[in-house]
Amino acid sequence: MRILITGGTGFVGKALTFHLKKQGHSVVLTTRNPNLCSASVFLWKSVEQPFPRDALHSIDAVVHLMGESLSSLRWSKKKKNAILRSRVEATKALVEAIQCSKNPPKVFIAASAIGIYGNRNNETLDENSALGNDFLANVCKDWEQASIALNETNVRRVILRFGLVMSPLGGFEEKIRMLCKFGLTSPLGNGKQWVSTIQLENLIALIWAAISDTQFSGVCNAVDSCPVTNRELMRSFAKQAHRPLLPAIPAIFIRLLLGKASSLVLNSQRVISIRGPQ
């Protein structure tokens, strides 16, 4: 197959590109940084510019992972605008290009996030649960809505709401392991907030299922089957690092440090999936 990936220079995008190429598929990327790529590339510098429609030539599937990183000590107004626009405007531009294509891809797979459910304490959440109403939840809702027009076409649309992606190769897990290595093994807040994760290899397998299974469509929570509390997660990493679990860091200090970005680590989201490949 010939597969287009946006956001292919990111953590998940790089792993997906490697997997697909290893399986013998042809990968095309759109990127602002062509020097970082190991596949055929089309330059797309900004969401202010139209999507490079030549990138869609002979494409069987699109995997849309593009989005401004959430990593930041605090979210300024400028950062929040970049988080929103990089997801919503980019999706709109890509969808418009697909709609105008004479030979559109068979399937469109877009990343979203379980942040769409907001802060839900101990409630178990699945794809039918009500959505949240904080900043990240509203970003995710607009992000998903930006591709809804594809439901009126012959392009199969799959939305994967990512949990926290775990891999020792990078991302969140790499940062936590580094902290634990230096003895920083404290739960955050009261430690009772639920964390829903997905192993990187399981996410790659799910994306491939979304590409290859013609019955797979709609929204799916991309999470593994067993959510854990923040305290349980930190205890596991502390044990692996042969360190004791330290007292929790009060939520007030985390909010003072991170501002609105503190929701990434303090919100409780106990998410499962009742959808997936048929």
Helices and strands as residue ranges (DSSP letters): E 2-6, H 11-22, E 26-31, G 34-36, E 40-43, G 53-56, E 61-64, H 77-100, E 107-113, G 114-117, E 124-125, H 135-145, G 148-152, E 156-162, E 164-166, H 171-181, E 194-195, E 197-199, H 200-212, E 218-222, E 228-229, H 230-240, H 251-258, G 259-262, H 263-266, E 270-271
